[in-house]
Every structure is written in structure tokens, then in C-alpha cells.
Amino acid sequence: MLDENGFQKKSYADLVSDMQDKAKQLWGEDVNVSEKSFLGILIILFAWFLSIAWELAESVYNAGFVTKSEGVQLDRLSTLMGTSRIPAASSYATLSINGQPNYVVEEGTVFATESGIQFETIAELTLDAEGKGTVDAVSVDTGVDTNVAAGSITVQANPDSNITSVTNPEAATGGRDQETDVEFRQRLVAGSSSTGNATFPSIVAKLLETSGVRSANVITNSTMETDSAGNPPKSVHAYVLGGTAADVADTLLNSVAAGIETVGSQSVDVTDDSGTVHTIKFDFASEVDIAVQVSVSTNPTYEIDGDDQIKQNIVDYTSGLKMGEDVIYSRLFSCAYAVVGIDDVTITVGRSNDEELGTTNVVIGPNEVAQIKSSDIEVIHA
């Protein structure tokens, strides 16, 4: 039903009840509509198929709203707002290569980690007289898993006797998974803020639109005194997760007001359209790996992929958390109880490096982002 309060979907139980009432109205109160009677069975069958139609009608109605649409409907709705879903991106790394002096390492040479994540050089490199050189490389695959740790790219995909060793002195950055519905929806809701410049919401919104950036936070000090975090007067301190330093610095140059100092340990020189060089500073945020253990008691209606549903619900919840936002312990229960067939749930949660998981919120710092993978969620059947 569609009225001034919006769309009200009839559930399967509502349809069964309405059809039973109608049958009694037409044929008398003593008509047999029990689930074992012919008429009762017929009502149940029709109600089940009609409930599917009601669900479809609700989905069509919700597809017109940013806060309720999902999947391709959300993608199509976003075009009206002048934006689109951020696709999965590759990560970038700088490789340090040792080998024969003056040897030329061809562009497109592939190196990898022990786990098989491959990186391809994006320029030709000629080793110096000592047989050393550095070259940029991009991951062959996309996704957050390509943000490998420093010192992990050590394998030659195609062994070459002229190359003796390879490594990445710093961690690979910039890799990200495709923006989820939760992340995309949050960005669209805040999208109107990105039409301006120099305000806190607009700076955060534009950082989130930067290639590879998965989360962002900005601390502003508008006073004439140094704040408690050590940020100088009239300054902006940006924290970002993902992206490259050059891309982030370029975004800050075009979104922070002139005359405002940028703060951070990362320092990048950016040249504007007039040829003037600006030193932009910011900090990369740190990921906090979260681990969850879920103990469930189930009944026969629990579906065969119930464990995967629980894990995906928890991943969806944490992927929607903003930088500096705590992992709320009580909200994890709704992720589990949303799955059909669960009678009871016990949950423990904590940082992956904690010796023991607990039953309290996981506190996240202003320059941290909670992250969780399905492999870090354990579902136990009691």
C-alpha cells in the first residue's frame, strides 16, 4: 500500500491472514482455512507467490531513494548526482632492484610476493654502475589485498640471471576494492558538501573521491593557538587511508583555502596552474585489523550458507565505519540475528593482535580505520 506515509509492504503472514479473513467473509465463519485443508493450502500457496510480488514492489519503490536503493539501481541513481561508484584500483610500489651493472630491466617486467600477488614495472630501468636502481610498479590485480607490506615483493615471476634481488622498501599503496553499497551510499548522502571548497565536509568529500582513498578525516584548528594535538594555528591536518601521496596532495591543494597551513608527516610539492610550487602536508591513516568470533545456536531453518551470511553482514557493517569511528559491540548482534534460523548468539571482538577478544567496543583513534576480512571472522556452532 502506498500512502502519505510511504510504501507499506504486506508480509507473507499479513497476506495469509487477509485471505483467510476474506474467505470467512465470503463463505462464512465456519469455513475451514486451516493449513491442512484444501482451501487453507490454496491460500498459503497464493500468499507465498503474492509476497514475492510485494517484495518486488517494495524494491521498485526503494530504487528511487539514495538511502534505500542498492546495486545497479544505486549506480543509475548516482548519475543524477553527477558521480559514480569508485571502481577497484591497483596498488603502486617502488621496487629496488640489484643485478648486473648497466643491465636494462624492461618495462612490464613482473615481480611478485611469496603469496603470488604480482607487480609489473611501468618504466624501463637501467641499473647503475653498481648494479642498483629503483623503478615504479603497479599491481596486476586490483583490491585492498594488493597493498602488500614493505619487503614482501621479492620473487621474480620470470627468473632472470641478470637480476640478483628485488624488494619494495616501502609498503604498496593505492589498492582498493570496489566501493560497496554502504560506502557509496554514505558518499552520495554527503555529496552535496563536495560542491563547495574549504569547508570541513567538502574537504573530506573530495578526499573520498580521490583515486584509491577509502577513508578520510580532517582535523581543523581555526584558533590562533596550537591545539592539544600539536596542530598549529589556522591549519588543516588531513588523515587518509589509501591513495598515493601525489593524488592526495593535489586534492588538498584544490580544496583547502589559500593561506591555511596543511599539517602532517607526508610532504609533497605540488605545482599549480600558474607554476607556483606549494608544499602540501598530510598523514596516512593506519588500518586497525579487527577479529570477531561468533558462537551461534541454530534451528532447522538455518540456511546452508548461513555462516557466510553472518560474515558478510559483519564485513558490510565495518566497511561503513568512518575514520575514527569505534566498532560498537552491540551492533554486531544485529549482523548475526539478521540471518534466518539463529536462536542464540555469543560474540567476542577485538583487534587482531589482541591476546584475547572481549565483549566491549573496540576504540578507534581519530587517525585509524577499522577493517575486517571474512577470514578474520570465525563462526562456531554451539
C-alpha positions as CSV (number, residue, x, y, z in Angstrom):
1,M,0.0,0.0,0.0
2,L,1.3,3.5,-0.9
3,D,0.0,6.4,1.1
4,E,1.2,9.7,2.7
5,N,3.5,7.6,5.0
6,G,5.2,5.9,2.0
7,F,5.1,2.3,0.8
8,Q,3.9,-0.3,3.3
9,K,4.7,-3.8,2.3
10,K,2.4,-6.7,3.2
11,S,4.3,-9.6,4.6
12,Y,3.6,-13.3,3.9
13,A,1.8,-13.6,7.2
14,D,-0.3,-10.5,6.5
15,L,-1.4,-11.9,3.2
16,V,-2.3,-15.3,4.7
17,S,-4.4,-13.5,7.4
18,D,-6.1,-11.2,4.9
19,M,-7.0,-14.1,2.6
20,Q,-8.3,-16.2,5.4
21,D,-10.5,-13.3,6.6
22,K,-11.8,-12.8,3.1
23,A,-12.7,-16.4,2.8
24,K,-14.6,-16.3,6.0
25,Q,-16.4,-13.1,4.8
26,L,-17.5,-14.8,1.6
27,W,-18.3,-18.3,2.8
28,G,-19.0,-18.0,6.5
29,E,-17.0,-18.0,9.7
30,D,-17.1,-21.8,9.9
31,V,-15.2,-22.3,6.6
32,N,-12.1,-24.5,7.1
33,V,-9.0,-22.4,6.3
34,S,-6.6,-24.4,8.4
35,E,-3.2,-25.2,6.8
36,K,-4.2,-28.8,6.2
37,S,-7.5,-28.1,4.4
38,F,-7.7,-27.7,0.6
39,L,-8.7,-24.0,0.9
40,G,-6.0,-23.4,3.5
41,I,-3.3,-24.9,1.3
42,L,-4.5,-22.9,-1.6
43,I,-4.4,-19.7,0.5
44,I,-0.8,-20.5,1.6
45,L,0.4,-21.1,-1.9
46,F,-1.2,-17.9,-3.3
47,A,0.1,-15.9,-0.3
48,W,3.6,-17.1,-0.9
49,F,3.7,-16.0,-4.5
50,L,2.0,-12.7,-3.8
51,S,4.6,-12.0,-1.1
52,I,7.2,-12.1,-3.8
53,A,5.3,-9.6,-5.8
54,W,5.0,-7.3,-2.8
55,E,8.8,-7.6,-2.2
56,L,9.4,-6.6,-5.8
57,A,7.1,-3.6,-5.5
58,E,9.0,-2.5,-2.4
59,S,12.3,-2.8,-4.2
60,V,10.9,-0.7,-7.1
61,Y,9.8,1.9,-4.7
62,N,13.1,1.9,-2.8
63,A,15.1,2.2,-6.0
64,G,14.2,5.8,-6.2
65,F,15.9,6.8,-3.0
66,V,19.7,7.0,-2.3
67,T,19.3,5.8,1.2
68,K,17.4,2.6,0.2
69,S,18.5,1.6,-3.3
70,E,21.2,-0.9,-3.9
71,G,23.3,-2.5,-6.6
72,V,22.8,-1.3,-10.2
73,Q,19.8,0.8,-9.1
74,L,22.1,2.8,-6.8
75,D,24.6,3.2,-9.7
76,R,21.9,4.6,-12.0
77,L,20.6,6.9,-9.4
78,S,24.1,8.3,-8.8
79,T,24.3,9.6,-12.4
80,L,21.7,12.1,-11.5
81,M,24.0,13.4,-8.8
82,G,27.0,13.7,-11.2
83,T,29.1,10.9,-9.7
84,S,29.6,7.2,-10.0
85,R,30.8,4.2,-7.9
86,I,34.5,4.1,-7.3
87,P,35.9,1.0,-9.0
88,A,38.5,-1.4,-7.7
89,A,42.0,0.0,-8.1
90,S,45.5,-1.4,-8.3
91,S,48.3,-0.5,-5.8
92,Y,51.6,1.1,-6.6
93,A,55.0,0.3,-5.2
94,T,58.6,1.4,-5.7
95,L,60.9,-1.6,-6.4
96,S,64.6,-1.6,-5.5
97,I,66.5,-3.9,-7.9
98,N,70.0,-5.3,-7.8
99,G,71.7,-7.1,-10.7
100,Q,74.4,-6.8,-13.3
101,P,75.8,-3.3,-13.8
102,N,74.2,-1.3,-16.6
103,Y,71.6,-4.1,-17.2
104,V,68.3,-2.9,-18.7
105,V,65.2,-4.1,-16.9
106,E,62.4,-3.9,-19.5
107,E,59.1,-2.1,-18.9
108,G,56.5,-4.7,-18.0
109,T,58.8,-7.0,-16.1
110,V,56.8,-8.8,-13.4
111,F,57.8,-9.4,-9.8
112,A,55.7,-10.9,-7.1
113,T,55.2,-11.7,-3.4
114,E,55.6,-15.1,-1.9
115,S,51.8,-15.4,-1.9
116,G,51.6,-14.7,-5.6
117,I,50.5,-11.1,-5.8
118,Q,52.2,-9.7,-8.9
119,F,53.5,-6.3,-9.8
120,E,54.5,-5.0,-13.2
121,T,57.1,-2.3,-13.8
122,I,55.7,0.8,-15.6
123,A,59.0,2.1,-16.9
124,E,62.3,0.9,-18.3
125,L,65.2,0.8,-15.7
126,T,68.9,0.8,-16.4
127,L,70.9,-0.4,-13.4
128,D,73.8,1.9,-12.4
129,A,77.5,1.0,-12.4
130,E,76.9,-0.7,-9.0
131,G,74.1,-2.8,-10.4
132,K,71.4,-0.9,-8.4
133,G,68.2,1.0,-9.4
134,T,64.6,1.8,-8.5
135,V,61.5,1.7,-10.6
136,D,57.8,2.1,-10.0
137,A,55.4,-0.8,-10.4
138,V,51.7,-1.4,-10.4
139,S,49.8,-4.5,-9.2
140,V,48.4,-6.7,-11.9
141,D,45.3,-7.3,-9.9
142,T,43.1,-4.8,-8.0
143,G,41.8,-4.7,-4.5
144,V,42.9,-3.9,-1.0
145,D,44.9,-7.2,-0.7
146,T,47.4,-5.7,-3.2
147,N,48.5,-3.2,-0.6
148,V,51.4,-5.5,0.4
149,A,53.8,-4.8,3.3
150,A,57.3,-3.4,2.8
151,G,59.9,-6.0,1.9
152,S,57.3,-8.5,0.6
153,I,57.9,-8.2,-3.2
154,T,60.9,-10.5,-3.5
155,V,60.1,-13.0,-6.3
156,Q,60.9,-12.8,-10.0
157,A,57.9,-14.1,-11.9
158,N,60.2,-14.8,-14.8
159,P,63.6,-15.5,-13.4
160,D,66.5,-13.5,-15.0
161,S,70.1,-14.3,-14.1
162,N,71.0,-10.7,-14.6
163,I,68.8,-9.7,-11.7
164,T,70.0,-10.9,-8.3
165,S,67.4,-9.5,-6.0
166,V,64.3,-7.3,-5.7
167,T,62.3,-5.8,-2.9
168,N,60.0,-2.9,-2.1
169,P,61.4,-0.7,0.7
170,E,58.0,0.7,1.4
171,A,54.5,-0.8,1.5
172,A,52.4,-0.7,-1.6
173,T,49.6,1.8,-1.5
174,G,46.5,2.8,-3.5
175,G,44.9,-0.6,-3.9
176,R,41.2,-0.7,-3.1
177,D,38.1,-2.9,-3.6
178,Q,35.1,-1.6,-5.5
179,E,33.1,0.8,-3.4
180,T,30.4,-1.1,-1.5
181,D,26.8,0.0,-1.5
182,V,27.2,1.2,2.1
183,E,30.3,3.3,1.3
184,F,28.8,4.6,-1.9
185,R,25.5,5.5,-0.2
186,Q,27.3,7.4,2.5
187,R,29.3,9.3,-0.1
188,L,26.2,10.2,-2.1
189,V,24.4,11.4,1.0
190,A,27.3,13.7,1.8
191,G,27.8,14.6,-1.9
192,S,26.2,18.0,-1.7
193,S,29.1,19.0,0.6
194,S,31.6,18.5,-2.1
195,T,30.2,21.2,-4.3
196,G,32.0,23.9,-2.2
197,N,35.5,24.3,-1.1
198,A,37.4,25.0,2.1
199,T,34.8,23.7,4.5
200,F,35.4,20.6,6.6
201,P,32.6,18.5,4.8
202,S,33.8,19.5,1.4
203,I,37.5,18.7,2.1
204,V,36.5,15.2,3.4
205,A,34.1,14.6,0.5
206,K,36.8,15.5,-2.1
207,L,39.4,13.4,-0.4
208,L,37.0,10.4,-0.6
209,E,36.6,11.0,-4.3
210,T,40.4,10.8,-4.8
211,S,41.6,7.7,-6.6
212,G,42.5,4.9,-4.1
213,V,41.3,6.7,-1.0
214,R,39.0,4.5,1.1
215,S,38.5,6.8,4.1
216,A,39.4,10.3,5.2
217,N,39.2,12.6,8.2
218,V,40.2,16.2,8.7
219,I,41.2,18.0,11.9
220,T,40.9,21.8,11.7
221,N,42.4,24.3,14.1
222,S,40.7,27.6,13.5
223,T,42.1,29.3,16.6
224,M,45.2,31.4,17.0
225,E,46.7,28.8,19.4
226,T,48.3,25.4,18.9
227,D,45.7,22.8,19.8
228,S,46.1,19.8,22.1
229,A,47.2,17.6,19.2
230,G,50.1,19.9,18.3
231,N,48.4,21.4,15.2
232,P,49.5,25.0,14.6
233,P,47.0,27.9,14.4
234,K,44.9,28.2,11.3
235,S,45.8,24.8,10.0
236,V,44.2,21.7,8.4
237,H,45.5,18.2,9.3
238,A,44.2,15.6,6.9
239,Y,44.3,11.8,7.5
240,V,43.7,9.5,4.6
241,L,43.6,5.7,4.1
242,G,44.8,4.6,0.7
243,G,45.6,6.6,-2.4
244,T,49.0,8.0,-3.5
245,A,50.7,10.9,-1.9
246,A,50.7,12.9,-5.1
247,D,46.9,12.5,-5.7
248,V,46.1,13.3,-2.1
249,A,48.3,16.4,-2.1
250,D,46.7,17.6,-5.4
251,T,43.2,17.2,-3.9
252,L,44.2,19.2,-0.8
253,L,45.7,22.0,-2.9
254,N,42.4,22.4,-4.7
255,S,40.1,22.1,-1.6
256,V,41.9,23.8,1.3
257,A,41.5,27.6,1.4
258,A,44.5,29.8,0.5
259,G,46.6,30.9,3.4
260,I,45.7,27.9,5.5
261,E,48.6,25.7,6.6
262,T,48.5,22.0,6.0
263,V,50.0,19.7,8.6
264,G,51.4,16.2,8.6
265,S,54.5,14.0,8.2
266,Q,53.9,13.4,4.5
267,S,55.2,16.4,2.5
268,V,54.6,16.8,-1.3
269,D,55.4,19.7,-3.6
270,V,52.5,20.5,-5.9
271,T,52.7,23.0,-8.8
272,D,49.5,25.0,-9.5
273,D,48.3,26.3,-12.9
274,S,50.4,29.4,-12.5
275,G,53.6,27.5,-11.9
276,T,53.8,28.2,-8.2
277,V,55.1,25.4,-6.0
278,H,53.1,24.6,-2.9
279,T,54.2,22.2,-0.1
280,I,51.2,20.2,1.0
281,K,51.4,18.1,4.1
282,F,49.1,15.4,5.5
283,D,49.3,11.9,7.1
284,F,48.3,8.5,6.0
285,A,46.0,6.8,8.5
286,S,46.6,3.3,9.9
287,E,44.3,0.3,9.4
288,V,43.2,-1.5,12.6
289,D,42.6,-5.1,11.8
290,I,39.5,-6.4,13.7
291,A,38.8,-10.0,14.6
292,V,35.4,-11.4,15.6
293,Q,34.3,-14.8,17.0
294,V,30.6,-15.6,16.7
295,S,29.2,-18.6,18.5
296,V,25.7,-19.4,17.2
297,S,22.9,-21.8,18.3
298,T,20.7,-22.6,15.3
299,N,17.4,-24.3,14.3
300,P,16.5,-26.3,11.2
301,T,15.6,-23.1,9.2
302,Y,19.3,-22.0,9.3
303,E,20.4,-21.9,5.7
304,I,23.4,-23.8,4.3
305,D,25.3,-20.5,3.6
306,G,24.3,-19.0,7.0
307,D,27.9,-18.7,8.2
308,D,28.8,-16.8,5.0
309,Q,25.8,-14.5,5.5
310,I,26.9,-13.7,9.1
311,K,30.4,-12.9,7.9
312,Q,29.2,-10.7,5.1
313,N,26.9,-8.8,7.4
314,I,29.8,-8.0,9.7
315,V,32.1,-7.0,6.8
316,D,29.3,-4.7,5.5
317,Y,28.9,-3.1,8.9
318,T,32.6,-2.4,9.4
319,S,33.1,-1.2,5.8
320,G,30.6,1.5,6.6
321,L,32.5,2.9,9.5
322,K,34.2,6.2,9.0
323,M,37.7,7.1,10.1
324,G,37.9,7.4,13.9
325,E,34.6,5.6,14.4
326,D,34.5,2.9,17.1
327,V,33.4,-0.7,16.4
328,I,30.2,-0.9,18.6
329,Y,30.0,-4.3,20.2
330,S,26.2,-4.4,20.5
331,R,25.7,-3.7,16.8
332,L,27.4,-6.9,15.9
333,F,24.5,-8.9,17.2
334,S,22.1,-7.4,14.6
335,C,24.6,-8.7,11.9
336,A,24.1,-12.2,13.3
337,Y,20.4,-12.1,14.1
338,A,19.6,-10.8,10.6
339,V,20.3,-14.4,9.4
340,V,17.3,-16.7,9.4
341,G,17.5,-19.7,11.8
342,I,19.5,-18.3,14.7
343,D,18.2,-18.9,18.3
344,D,21.1,-17.6,20.3
345,V,24.4,-15.7,19.7
346,T,27.6,-15.1,21.7
347,I,30.1,-12.7,20.3
348,T,33.7,-11.6,21.2
349,V,35.6,-8.9,19.3
350,G,38.9,-7.1,19.4
351,R,41.9,-6.0,17.5
352,S,43.5,-8.9,15.6
353,N,46.7,-8.5,17.6
354,D,44.9,-8.7,21.0
355,E,45.8,-11.7,23.1
356,E,42.1,-12.2,23.9
357,L,38.9,-10.9,22.3
358,G,36.4,-9.2,24.5
359,T,32.8,-8.0,24.9
360,T,33.3,-4.3,24.7
361,N,33.5,-1.7,22.0
362,V,36.8,-1.5,20.0
363,V,38.1,2.0,20.4
364,I,39.4,3.6,17.2
365,G,41.7,6.6,17.2
366,P,41.0,9.7,15.0
367,N,43.7,8.7,12.6
368,E,42.7,5.0,12.4
369,V,40.1,3.0,10.4
370,A,38.6,-0.3,11.5
371,Q,39.0,-3.0,8.8
372,I,37.9,-6.6,8.8
373,K,38.1,-9.5,6.3
374,S,35.9,-12.6,6.2
375,S,39.0,-14.7,7.1
376,D,39.2,-12.8,10.4
377,I,35.6,-13.8,11.4
378,E,35.1,-17.2,13.0
379,V,31.7,-18.7,13.2
380,I,31.3,-21.5,15.8
381,H,28.2,-23.7,16.2
382,A,27.4,-24.3,19.8
